[in-house]
């Protein structure tokens, strides 16, 4: 392979991994929203979201702008405290809309990265 082709393949591999990562985050948030709507606490989702937040910078470095990466990481890290978030949602249903928007944001980011 030429250096250019090698770089292109690496870029495609990184974008593919980034797309998968963003999709998994979005699907986890979708799961949380569904559980919250059914008045259930989605145990297990908190650990996934925490690990997604911790690893986001490593996986998405160079794929998303730094300010967007920081924003996404902070939002996801806040959301990983499921029990606290569940209480917030039960007290204020507009928080559920925010979660739905966050899931949509990650779905959209995955699609953009894929293109």
C-alpha positions in Angstrom: 0.0 0.0 0.0 1.1 3.5 -0.7 1.4 5.9 2.2 -1.7 7.8 1.0 -3.7 4.6 0.7 -2.5 3.5 4.2 -3.5 6.8 5.7 -6.9 6.6 4.0 -7.5 3.1 5.3 -6.5 4.2 8.8 -8.9 7.2 8.6 -11.7 4.9 7.4 -11.0 2.5 10.2 -11.0 5.3 12.8 -14.3 6.7 11.4 -15.8 3.3 11.4 -14.9 2.7 15.1 -16.1 6.3 15.9 -19.4 5.6 14.2 -19.9 2.3 16.2 -18.9 4.1 19.4 -21.4 6.9 18.9 -24.1 4.5 17.9 -23.6 2.5 21.1 -23.8 5.7 23.2 -27.0 6.7 21.4 -28.6 3.2 21.8 -27.7 3.2 25.5 -29.4 6.6 25.9 -32.4 5.3 24.0 -32.6 2.4 26.5 -32.4 4.8 29.4 -35.3 6.9 28.0 -37.5 3.8 27.4 -36.8 2.6 31.0 -37.5 6.0 32.5 -40.8 6.2 30.6 -41.8 2.9 32.1 -40.8 4.2 35.6 -37.8 1.8 35.7 -34.2 2.4 36.6 -31.9 1.0 33.9 -29.3 -0.7 36.0 -26.2 -1.4 34.0 -26.6 1.6 31.7 -24.8 3.7 34.3 -21.5 1.7 33.9 -21.7 1.7 30.1 -22.2 5.5 30.1 -19.4 6.0 32.6 -17.0 4.0 30.5 -18.2 5.7 27.3 -17.5 9.1 28.9 -14.0 8.0 30.1 -13.0 6.6 26.7 -14.7 9.1 24.5 -11.7 11.4 24.0 -9.4 8.4 23.1 -11.9 7.0 20.6 -13.1 10.2 19.0 -9.9 12.2 19.1 -9.4 13.7 15.6 -12.8 12.7 14.5 -14.9 15.4 16.3 -13.8 19.0 17.1 -12.3 19.3 20.5 -15.0 21.6 21.9 -17.8 19.2 20.7 -15.9 16.3 22.2 -15.6 18.0 25.6 -19.3 18.9 25.5 -20.4 15.3 24.6 -18.1 13.9 27.3 -19.5 16.2 30.0 -23.1 15.5 29.1 -22.6 11.8 29.1 -20.6 11.8 32.4 -23.4 13.7 34.1 -26.0 11.3 32.7 -24.2 8.2 34.0 -25.4 8.9 37.5 -28.6 6.9 36.7 -30.3 7.0 40.1 -29.8 10.8 40.4 -30.9 11.3 36.8 -34.0 9.1 37.4 -34.9 11.3 40.4 -34.4 14.5 38.3 -36.6 13.1 35.5 -39.3 12.1 37.9 -39.2 15.6 39.4 -39.0 17.3 36.1 -40.3 15.6 32.9 -38.4 18.1 30.7 -35.2 16.3 31.7 -36.6 13.3 29.7 -36.8 15.5 26.7 -33.2 16.5 27.2 -32.2 12.8 27.3 -34.1 12.2 24.1 -32.3 15.1 22.5 -28.9 13.8 23.7 -29.7 10.4 22.1 -30.6 12.1 18.9 -27.4 14.1 19.0 -25.3 11.0 19.3 -27.3 9.2 16.5 -26.8 12.3 14.3 -23.0 12.4 15.1 -22.7 8.7 14.2 -24.3 9.4 10.8 -22.2 12.4 10.1 -19.0 10.5 11.0 -20.0 7.6 8.8 -20.4 9.9 5.7 
